[in-house]
Amino acid sequence: MIFGLTEEQIAEFFLTYGVGAFIVLMLFIIGQLAWESKAGKFGTMIMFIGLGLGILGFVAKMVLQSVLKL
């Protein structure tokens, strides 16, 4: 036990909030890449759609896990 938490609790916390924070960081990185490359509206949209599908998959996984626990 570390800080009164089990390994499973620590892993669940970082898989939920750590990956969520990483997704937010990725949004800023994609925005910066789009700005620096002068991708234009269409290129920026494609870049964010690609990342958005990954975010949608992550959120869907979290929803399914919470529904199946019931």
PDB file with one MODEL, atoms N, CA, C and O in Angstrom:
MODEL        1
ATOM      1  N   MET A   1       0.837  -1.181   0.000  1.00  0.00           N
ATOM      2  CA  MET A   1       0.000   0.000   0.000  1.00  0.00           C
ATOM      3  C   MET A   1       0.883   1.246   0.000  1.00  0.00           C
ATOM      4  O   MET A   1       1.849   1.348   0.757  1.00  0.00           O
ATOM      5  N   ILE A   2       0.534   2.161  -0.845  1.00  0.00           N
ATOM      6  CA  ILE A   2       1.241   3.436  -0.939  1.00  0.00           C
ATOM      7  C   ILE A   2       0.237   4.543  -0.646  1.00  0.00           C
ATOM      8  O   ILE A   2      -0.810   4.621  -1.289  1.00  0.00           O
ATOM      9  N   PHE A   3       0.552   5.393   0.317  1.00  0.00           N
ATOM     10  CA  PHE A   3      -0.332   6.488   0.725  1.00  0.00           C
ATOM     11  C   PHE A   3      -1.719   5.979   1.109  1.00  0.00           C
ATOM     12  O   PHE A   3      -2.708   6.694   0.945  1.00  0.00           O
ATOM     13  N   GLY A   4      -1.799   4.766   1.612  1.00  0.00           N
ATOM     14  CA  GLY A   4      -3.074   4.200   2.043  1.00  0.00           C
ATOM     15  C   GLY A   4      -3.929   3.688   0.893  1.00  0.00           C
ATOM     16  O   GLY A   4      -5.097   3.358   1.096  1.00  0.00           O
ATOM     17  N   LEU A   5      -3.364   3.614  -0.317  1.00  0.00           N
ATOM     18  CA  LEU A   5      -4.110   3.141  -1.484  1.00  0.00           C
ATOM     19  C   LEU A   5      -3.501   1.838  -1.990  1.00  0.00           C
ATOM     20  O   LEU A   5      -2.292   1.625  -1.904  1.00  0.00           O
ATOM     21  N   THR A   6      -4.350   0.984  -2.512  1.00  0.00           N
ATOM     22  CA  THR A   6      -3.861  -0.258  -3.095  1.00  0.00           C
ATOM     23  C   THR A   6      -3.354   0.013  -4.509  1.00  0.00           C
ATOM     24  O   THR A   6      -3.620   1.069  -5.083  1.00  0.00           O
ATOM     25  N   GLU A   7      -2.643  -0.925  -5.046  1.00  0.00           N
ATOM     26  CA  GLU A   7      -2.119  -0.797  -6.406  1.00  0.00           C
ATOM     27  C   GLU A   7      -3.253  -0.655  -7.425  1.00  0.00           C
ATOM     28  O   GLU A   7      -3.132   0.091  -8.397  1.00  0.00           O
ATOM     29  N   GLU A   8      -4.333  -1.361  -7.200  1.00  0.00           N
ATOM     30  CA  GLU A   8      -5.486  -1.282  -8.105  1.00  0.00           C
ATOM     31  C   GLU A   8      -6.112   0.112  -8.091  1.00  0.00           C
ATOM     32  O   GLU A   8      -6.482   0.633  -9.143  1.00  0.00           O
ATOM     33  N   GLN A   9      -6.233   0.715  -6.917  1.00  0.00           N
ATOM     34  CA  GLN A   9      -6.802   2.056  -6.819  1.00  0.00           C
ATOM     35  C   GLN A   9      -5.905   3.096  -7.493  1.00  0.00           C
ATOM     36  O   GLN A   9      -6.399   4.005  -8.159  1.00  0.00           O
ATOM     37  N   ILE A  10      -4.602   2.963  -7.322  1.00  0.00           N
ATOM     38  CA  ILE A  10      -3.661   3.889  -7.957  1.00  0.00           C
ATOM     39  C   ILE A  10      -3.724   3.747  -9.473  1.00  0.00           C
ATOM     40  O   ILE A  10      -3.755   4.746 -10.191  1.00  0.00           O
ATOM     41  N   ALA A  11      -3.742   2.513  -9.961  1.00  0.00           N
ATOM     42  CA  ALA A  11      -3.814   2.281 -11.400  1.00  0.00           C
ATOM     43  C   ALA A  11      -5.099   2.836 -11.995  1.00  0.00           C
ATOM     44  O   ALA A  11      -5.074   3.445 -13.065  1.00  0.00           O
ATOM     45  N   GLU A  12      -6.221   2.633 -11.315  1.00  0.00           N
ATOM     46  CA  GLU A  12      -7.505   3.145 -11.802  1.00  0.00           C
ATOM     47  C   GLU A  12      -7.497   4.675 -11.845  1.00  0.00           C
ATOM     48  O   GLU A  12      -7.990   5.276 -12.800  1.00  0.00           O
ATOM     49  N   PHE A  13      -6.940   5.297 -10.813  1.00  0.00           N
ATOM     50  CA  PHE A  13      -6.873   6.761 -10.769  1.00  0.00           C
ATOM     51  C   PHE A  13      -6.066   7.304 -11.944  1.00  0.00           C
ATOM     52  O   PHE A  13      -6.522   8.209 -12.642  1.00  0.00           O
ATOM     53  N   PHE A  14      -4.875   6.761 -12.167  1.00  0.00           N
ATOM     54  CA  PHE A  14      -4.020   7.297 -13.224  1.00  0.00           C
ATOM     55  C   PHE A  14      -4.513   6.915 -14.616  1.00  0.00           C
ATOM     56  O   PHE A  14      -4.292   7.661 -15.570  1.00  0.00           O
ATOM     57  N   LEU A  15      -5.171   5.777 -14.750  1.00  0.00           N
ATOM     58  CA  LEU A  15      -5.732   5.432 -16.048  1.00  0.00           C
ATOM     59  C   LEU A  15      -6.911   6.324 -16.396  1.00  0.00           C
ATOM     60  O   LEU A  15      -7.182   6.557 -17.573  1.00  0.00           O
ATOM     61  N   THR A  16      -7.610   6.821 -15.397  1.00  0.00           N
ATOM     62  CA  THR A  16      -8.735   7.714 -15.647  1.00  0.00           C
ATOM     63  C   THR A  16      -8.272   9.157 -15.791  1.00  0.00           C
ATOM     64  O   THR A  16      -8.486   9.776 -16.833  1.00  0.00           O
ATOM     65  N   TYR A  17      -7.644   9.691 -14.763  1.00  0.00           N
ATOM     66  CA  TYR A  17      -7.282  11.106 -14.758  1.00  0.00           C
ATOM     67  C   TYR A  17      -5.961  11.376 -15.475  1.00  0.00           C
ATOM     68  O   TYR A  17      -5.800  12.428 -16.094  1.00  0.00           O
ATOM     69  N   GLY A  18      -5.027  10.454 -15.400  1.00  0.00           N
ATOM     70  CA  GLY A  18      -3.756  10.637 -16.099  1.00  0.00           C
ATOM     71  C   GLY A  18      -3.933  10.640 -17.605  1.00  0.00           C
ATOM     72  O   GLY A  18      -3.376  11.490 -18.299  1.00  0.00           O
ATOM     73  N   VAL A  19      -4.698   9.703 -18.105  1.00  0.00           N
ATOM     74  CA  VAL A  19      -4.958   9.656 -19.545  1.00  0.00           C
ATOM     75  C   VAL A  19      -5.826  10.845 -19.958  1.00  0.00           C
ATOM     76  O   VAL A  19      -5.641  11.391 -21.046  1.00  0.00           O
ATOM     77  N   GLY A  20      -6.753  11.248 -19.123  1.00  0.00           N
ATOM     78  CA  GLY A  20      -7.563  12.435 -19.416  1.00  0.00           C
ATOM     79  C   GLY A  20      -6.706  13.685 -19.525  1.00  0.00           C
ATOM     80  O   GLY A  20      -6.905  14.500 -20.426  1.00  0.00           O
ATOM     81  N   ALA A  21      -5.751  13.844 -18.609  1.00  0.00           N
ATOM     82  CA  ALA A  21      -4.839  14.990 -18.666  1.00  0.00           C
ATOM     83  C   ALA A  21      -3.963  14.913 -19.913  1.00  0.00           C
ATOM     84  O   ALA A  21      -3.671  15.937 -20.531  1.00  0.00           O
ATOM     85  N   PHE A  22      -3.548  13.723 -20.280  1.00  0.00           N
ATOM     86  CA  PHE A  22      -2.748  13.545 -21.489  1.00  0.00           C
ATOM     87  C   PHE A  22      -3.553  13.926 -22.733  1.00  0.00           C
ATOM     88  O   PHE A  22      -3.000  14.493 -23.675  1.00  0.00           O
ATOM     89  N   ILE A  23      -4.840  13.621 -22.745  1.00  0.00           N
ATOM     90  CA  ILE A  23      -5.698  13.987 -23.875  1.00  0.00           C
ATOM     91  C   ILE A  23      -5.788  15.504 -24.000  1.00  0.00           C
ATOM     92  O   ILE A  23      -5.730  16.041 -25.106  1.00  0.00           O
ATOM     93  N   VAL A  24      -5.929  16.198 -22.866  1.00  0.00           N
ATOM     94  CA  VAL A  24      -5.979  17.663 -22.901  1.00  0.00           C
ATOM     95  C   VAL A  24      -4.652  18.215 -23.427  1.00  0.00           C
ATOM     96  O   VAL A  24      -4.642  19.145 -24.234  1.00  0.00           O
ATOM     97  N   LEU A  25      -3.547  17.649 -22.977  1.00  0.00           N
ATOM     98  CA  LEU A  25      -2.238  18.061 -23.481  1.00  0.00           C
ATOM     99  C   LEU A  25      -2.143  17.835 -24.986  1.00  0.00           C
ATOM    100  O   LEU A  25      -1.603  18.671 -25.709  1.00  0.00           O
ATOM    101  N   MET A  26      -2.664  16.714 -25.453  1.00  0.00           N
ATOM    102  CA  MET A  26      -2.639  16.412 -26.890  1.00  0.00           C
ATOM    103  C   MET A  26      -3.455  17.433 -27.680  1.00  0.00           C
ATOM    104  O   MET A  26      -3.084  17.769 -28.805  1.00  0.00           O
ATOM    105  N   LEU A  27      -4.552  17.932 -27.121  1.00  0.00           N
ATOM    106  CA  LEU A  27      -5.325  18.969 -27.803  1.00  0.00           C
ATOM    107  C   LEU A  27      -4.472  20.212 -28.041  1.00  0.00           C
ATOM    108  O   LEU A  27      -4.509  20.797 -29.123  1.00  0.00           O
ATOM    109  N   PHE A  28      -3.707  20.611 -27.030  1.00  0.00           N
ATOM    110  CA  PHE A  28      -2.836  21.765 -27.190  1.00  0.00           C
ATOM    111  C   PHE A  28      -1.727  21.499 -28.201  1.00  0.00           C
ATOM    112  O   PHE A  28      -1.370  22.384 -28.979  1.00  0.00           O
ATOM    113  N   ILE A  29      -1.188  20.301 -28.193  1.00  0.00           N
ATOM    114  CA  ILE A  29      -0.127  19.953 -29.144  1.00  0.00           C
ATOM    115  C   ILE A  29      -0.660  19.970 -30.569  1.00  0.00           C
ATOM    116  O   ILE A  29      -0.016  20.517 -31.464  1.00  0.00           O
ATOM    117  N   ILE A  30      -1.819  19.383 -30.787  1.00  0.00           N
ATOM    118  CA  ILE A  30      -2.420  19.379 -32.131  1.00  0.00           C
ATOM    119  C   ILE A  30      -2.712  20.804 -32.587  1.00  0.00           C
ATOM    120  O   ILE A  30      -2.455  21.152 -33.739  1.00  0.00           O
ATOM    121  N   GLY A  31      -3.249  21.628 -31.690  1.00  0.00           N
ATOM    122  CA  GLY A  31      -3.512  23.022 -32.031  1.00  0.00           C
ATOM    123  C   GLY A  31      -2.241  23.762 -32.408  1.00  0.00           C
ATOM    124  O   GLY A  31      -2.225  24.531 -33.369  1.00  0.00           O
ATOM    125  N   GLN A  32      -1.180  23.531 -31.654  1.00  0.00           N
ATOM    126  CA  GLN A  32       0.104  24.174 -31.959  1.00  0.00           C
ATOM    127  C   GLN A  32       0.649  23.693 -33.297  1.00  0.00           C
ATOM    128  O   GLN A  32       1.152  24.497 -34.082  1.00  0.00           O
ATOM    129  N   LEU A  33       0.557  22.402 -33.566  1.00  0.00           N
ATOM    130  CA  LEU A  33       1.013  21.871 -34.854  1.00  0.00           C
ATOM    131  C   LEU A  33       0.220  22.455 -36.012  1.00  0.00           C
ATOM    132  O   LEU A  33       0.786  22.789 -37.053  1.00  0.00           O
ATOM    133  N   ALA A  34      -1.078  22.578 -35.834  1.00  0.00           N
ATOM    134  CA  ALA A  34      -1.920  23.141 -36.881  1.00  0.00           C
ATOM    135  C   ALA A  34      -1.572  24.611 -37.110  1.00  0.00           C
ATOM    136  O   ALA A  34      -1.559  25.079 -38.248  1.00  0.00           O
ATOM    137  N   TRP A  35      -1.294  25.332 -36.033  1.00  0.00           N
ATOM    138  CA  TRP A  35      -0.962  26.757 -36.153  1.00  0.00           C
ATOM    139  C   TRP A  35       0.386  26.948 -36.856  1.00  0.00           C
ATOM    140  O   TRP A  35       0.511  27.769 -37.765  1.00  0.00           O
ATOM    141  N   GLU A  36       1.401  26.175 -36.420  1.00  0.00           N
ATOM    142  CA  GLU A  36       2.739  26.333 -36.979  1.00  0.00           C
ATOM    143  C   GLU A  36       2.826  25.865 -38.425  1.00  0.00           C
ATOM    144  O   GLU A  36       3.597  26.426 -39.203  1.00  0.00           O
ATOM    145  N   SER A  37       2.056  24.855 -38.801  1.00  0.00           N
ATOM    146  CA  SER A  37       2.126  24.330 -40.160  1.00  0.00           C
ATOM    147  C   SER A  37       1.224  25.086 -41.119  1.00  0.00           C
ATOM    148  O   SER A  37       1.228  24.834 -42.324  1.00  0.00           O
ATOM    149  N   LYS A  38       0.434  26.036 -40.561  1.00  0.00           N
ATOM    150  CA  LYS A  38      -0.523  26.797 -41.375  1.00  0.00           C
ATOM    151  C   LYS A  38      -1.418  25.836 -42.165  1.00  0.00           C
ATOM    152  O   LYS A  38      -1.582  25.954 -43.379  1.00  0.00           O
ATOM    153  N   ALA A  39      -1.987  24.882 -41.423  1.00  0.00           N
ATOM    154  CA  ALA A  39      -2.775  23.817 -42.036  1.00  0.00           C
ATOM    155  C   ALA A  39      -4.079  24.323 -42.640  1.00  0.00           C
ATOM    156  O   ALA A  39      -4.658  23.648 -43.491  1.00  0.00           O
ATOM    157  N   GLY A  40      -4.544  25.462 -42.232  1.00  0.00           N
ATOM    158  CA  GLY A  40      -5.815  25.958 -42.730  1.00  0.00           C
ATOM    159  C   GLY A  40      -6.970  25.338 -41.967  1.00  0.00           C
ATOM    160  O   GLY A  40      -6.777  24.507 -41.079  1.00  0.00           O
ATOM    161  N   LYS A  41      -8.167  25.755 -42.327  1.00  0.00           N
ATOM    162  CA  LYS A  41      -9.346  25.271 -41.609  1.00  0.00           C
ATOM    163  C   LYS A  41      -9.570  23.784 -41.822  1.00  0.00           C
ATOM    164  O   LYS A  41      -9.848  23.053 -40.872  1.00  0.00           O
ATOM    165  N   PHE A  42      -9.450  23.333 -43.063  1.00  0.00           N
ATOM    166  CA  PHE A  42      -9.713  21.924 -43.353  1.00  0.00           C
ATOM    167  C   PHE A  42      -8.663  21.013 -42.716  1.00  0.00           C
ATOM    168  O   PHE A  42      -9.001  19.987 -42.126  1.00  0.00           O
ATOM    169  N   GLY A  43      -7.397  21.388 -42.836  1.00  0.00           N
ATOM    170  CA  GLY A  43      -6.330  20.581 -42.244  1.00  0.00           C
ATOM    171  C   GLY A  43      -6.438  20.514 -40.735  1.00  0.00           C
ATOM    172  O   GLY A  43      -6.224  19.460 -40.136  1.00  0.00           O
ATOM    173  N   THR A  44      -6.771  21.647 -40.115  1.00  0.00           N
ATOM    174  CA  THR A  44      -6.937  21.677 -38.662  1.00  0.00           C
ATOM    175  C   THR A  44      -8.111  20.809 -38.247  1.00  0.00           C
ATOM    176  O   THR A  44      -8.039  20.090 -37.250  1.00  0.00           O
ATOM    177  N   MET A  45      -9.191  20.877 -39.012  1.00  0.00           N
ATOM    178  CA  MET A  45     -10.367  20.067 -38.706  1.00  0.00           C
ATOM    179  C   MET A  45     -10.016  18.575 -38.781  1.00  0.00           C
ATOM    180  O   MET A  45     -10.407  17.801 -37.908  1.00  0.00           O
ATOM    181  N   ILE A  46      -9.286  18.180 -39.810  1.00  0.00           N
ATOM    182  CA  ILE A  46      -8.901  16.770 -39.951  1.00  0.00           C
ATOM    183  C   ILE A  46      -8.020  16.332 -38.785  1.00  0.00           C
ATOM    184  O   ILE A  46      -8.176  15.227 -38.265  1.00  0.00           O
ATOM    185  N   MET A  47      -7.101  17.192 -38.380  1.00  0.00           N
ATOM    186  CA  MET A  47      -6.225  16.840 -37.260  1.00  0.00           C
ATOM    187  C   MET A  47      -7.027  16.651 -35.976  1.00  0.00           C
ATOM    188  O   MET A  47      -6.790  15.699 -35.232  1.00  0.00           O
ATOM    189  N   PHE A  48      -7.971  17.548 -35.713  1.00  0.00           N
ATOM    190  CA  PHE A  48      -8.763  17.438 -34.490  1.00  0.00           C
ATOM    191  C   PHE A  48      -9.774  16.298 -34.561  1.00  0.00           C
ATOM    192  O   PHE A  48     -10.103  15.712 -33.529  1.00  0.00           O
ATOM    193  N   ILE A  49     -10.273  15.969 -35.748  1.00  0.00           N
ATOM    194  CA  ILE A  49     -11.186  14.821 -35.882  1.00  0.00           C
ATOM    195  C   ILE A  49     -10.441  13.531 -35.565  1.00  0.00           C
ATOM    196  O   ILE A  49     -10.978  12.651 -34.892  1.00  0.00           O
ATOM    197  N   GLY A  50      -9.212  13.417 -36.045  1.00  0.00           N
ATOM    198  CA  GLY A  50      -8.419  12.229 -35.739  1.00  0.00           C
ATOM    199  C   GLY A  50      -8.225  12.052 -34.247  1.00  0.00           C
ATOM    200  O   GLY A  50      -8.364  10.945 -33.725  1.00  0.00           O
ATOM    201  N   LEU A  51      -7.903  13.139 -33.556  1.00  0.00           N
ATOM    202  CA  LEU A  51      -7.747  13.066 -32.110  1.00  0.00           C
ATOM    203  C   LEU A  51      -9.095  12.873 -31.437  1.00  0.00           C
ATOM    204  O   LEU A  51      -9.198  12.152 -30.445  1.00  0.00           O
ATOM    205  N   GLY A  52     -10.128  13.513 -31.969  1.00  0.00           N
ATOM    206  CA  GLY A  52     -11.465  13.407 -31.390  1.00  0.00           C
ATOM    207  C   GLY A  52     -11.995  11.988 -31.388  1.00  0.00           C
ATOM    208  O   GLY A  52     -12.706  11.593 -30.464  1.00  0.00           O
ATOM    209  N   LEU A  53     -11.661  11.220 -32.403  1.00  0.00           N
ATOM    210  CA  LEU A  53     -12.095   9.814 -32.431  1.00  0.00           C
ATOM    211  C   LEU A  53     -11.435   9.022 -31.316  1.00  0.00           C
ATOM    212  O   LEU A  53     -12.060   8.142 -30.722  1.00  0.00           O
ATOM    213  N   GLY A  54     -10.176   9.328 -31.028  1.00  0.00           N
ATOM    214  CA  GLY A  54      -9.499   8.672 -29.910  1.00  0.00           C
ATOM    215  C   GLY A  54     -10.124   9.046 -28.580  1.00  0.00           C
ATOM    216  O   GLY A  54     -10.295   8.198 -27.704  1.00  0.00           O
ATOM    217  N   ILE A  55     -10.465  10.323 -28.431  1.00  0.00           N
ATOM    218  CA  ILE A  55     -11.117  10.786 -27.201  1.00  0.00           C
ATOM    219  C   ILE A  55     -12.479  10.124 -27.055  1.00  0.00           C
ATOM    220  O   ILE A  55     -12.849   9.692 -25.963  1.00  0.00           O
ATOM    221  N   LEU A  56     -13.224  10.044 -28.151  1.00  0.00           N
ATOM    222  CA  LEU A  56     -14.541   9.407 -28.122  1.00  0.00           C
ATOM    223  C   LEU A  56     -14.422   7.945 -27.695  1.00  0.00           C
ATOM    224  O   LEU A  56     -15.240   7.459 -26.914  1.00  0.00           O
ATOM    225  N   GLY A  57     -13.424   7.253 -28.196  1.00  0.00           N
ATOM    226  CA  GLY A  57     -13.206   5.858 -27.795  1.00  0.00           C
ATOM    227  C   GLY A  57     -12.889   5.730 -26.315  1.00  0.00           C
ATOM    228  O   GLY A  57     -13.370   4.816 -25.647  1.00  0.00           O
ATOM    229  N   PHE A  58     -12.072   6.655 -25.802  1.00  0.00           N
ATOM    230  CA  PHE A  58     -11.719   6.622 -24.382  1.00  0.00           C
ATOM    231  C   PHE A  58     -12.939   6.876 -23.512  1.00  0.00           C
ATOM    232  O   PHE A  58     -13.141   6.188 -22.512  1.00  0.00           O
ATOM    233  N   VAL A  59     -13.757   7.857 -23.882  1.00  0.00           N
ATOM    234  CA  VAL A  59     -14.964   8.172 -23.119  1.00  0.00           C
ATOM    235  C   VAL A  59     -15.964   7.020 -23.202  1.00  0.00           C
ATOM    236  O   VAL A  59     -16.595   6.672 -22.204  1.00  0.00           O
ATOM    237  N   ALA A  60     -16.107   6.434 -24.381  1.00  0.00           N
ATOM    238  CA  ALA A  60     -17.027   5.299 -24.535  1.00  0.00           C
ATOM    239  C   ALA A  60     -16.590   4.123 -23.669  1.00  0.00           C
ATOM    240  O   ALA A  60     -17.429   3.433 -23.090  1.00  0.00           O
ATOM    241  N   LYS A  61     -15.283   3.893 -23.576  1.00  0.00           N
ATOM    242  CA  LYS A  61     -14.776   2.816 -22.729  1.00  0.00           C
ATOM    243  C   LYS A  61     -15.122   3.070 -21.267  1.00  0.00           C
ATOM    244  O   LYS A  61     -15.528   2.156 -20.550  1.00  0.00           O
ATOM    245  N   MET A  62     -14.956   4.325 -20.828  1.00  0.00           N
ATOM    246  CA  MET A  62     -15.280   4.655 -19.437  1.00  0.00           C
ATOM    247  C   MET A  62     -16.767   4.476 -19.157  1.00  0.00           C
ATOM    248  O   MET A  62     -17.142   3.970 -18.099  1.00  0.00           O
ATOM    249  N   VAL A  63     -17.614   4.888 -20.097  1.00  0.00           N
ATOM    250  CA  VAL A  63     -19.067   4.748 -19.923  1.00  0.00           C
ATOM    251  C   VAL A  63     -19.451   3.279 -19.872  1.00  0.00           C
ATOM    252  O   VAL A  63     -20.233   2.868 -19.014  1.00  0.00           O
ATOM    253  N   LEU A  64     -18.907   2.490 -20.784  1.00  0.00           N
ATOM    254  CA  LEU A  64     -19.223   1.061 -20.803  1.00  0.00           C
ATOM    255  C   LEU A  64     -18.769   0.368 -19.517  1.00  0.00           C
ATOM    256  O   LEU A  64     -19.474  -0.491 -18.989  1.00  0.00           O
ATOM    257  N   GLN A  65     -17.607   0.739 -19.023  1.00  0.00           N
ATOM    258  CA  GLN A  65     -17.126   0.133 -17.784  1.00  0.00           C
ATOM    259  C   GLN A  65     -18.055   0.471 -16.617  1.00  0.00           C
ATOM    260  O   GLN A  65     -18.359  -0.391 -15.792  1.00  0.00           O
ATOM    261  N   SER A  66     -18.502   1.714 -16.551  1.00  0.00           N
ATOM    262  CA  SER A  66     -19.371   2.087 -15.435  1.00  0.00           C
ATOM    263  C   SER A  66     -20.749   1.426 -15.565  1.00  0.00           C
ATOM    264  O   SER A  66     -21.356   1.068 -14.556  1.00  0.00           O
ATOM    265  N   VAL A  67     -21.247   1.260 -16.795  1.00  0.00           N
ATOM    266  CA  VAL A  67     -22.560   0.606 -16.989  1.00  0.00           C
ATOM    267  C   VAL A  67     -22.465  -0.876 -16.664  1.00  0.00           C
ATOM    268  O   VAL A  67     -23.384  -1.432 -16.062  1.00  0.00           O
ATOM    269  N   LEU A  68     -21.377  -1.523 -17.046  1.00  0.00           N
ATOM    270  CA  LEU A  68     -21.249  -2.960 -16.825  1.00  0.00           C
ATOM    271  C   LEU A  68     -20.962  -3.295 -15.351  1.00  0.00           C
ATOM    272  O   LEU A  68     -21.186  -4.430 -14.930  1.00  0.00           O
ATOM    273  N   LYS A  69     -20.473  -2.331 -14.569  1.00  0.00           N
ATOM    274  CA  LYS A  69     -20.252  -2.563 -13.141  1.00  0.00           C
ATOM    275  C   LYS A  69     -21.574  -2.652 -12.391  1.00  0.00           C
ATOM    276  O   LYS A  69     -21.641  -3.264 -11.325  1.00  0.00           O
ATOM    277  N   LEU A  70     -22.630  -2.046 -12.940  1.00  0.00           N
ATOM    278  CA  LEU A  70     -23.924  -2.073 -12.270  1.00  0.00           C
ATOM    279  C   LEU A  70     -24.456  -3.452 -12.364  1.00  0.00           C
ATOM    280  O   LEU A  70     -25.548  -3.728 -11.868  1.00  0.00           O
TER     281      LEU A  70
ENDMDL
END
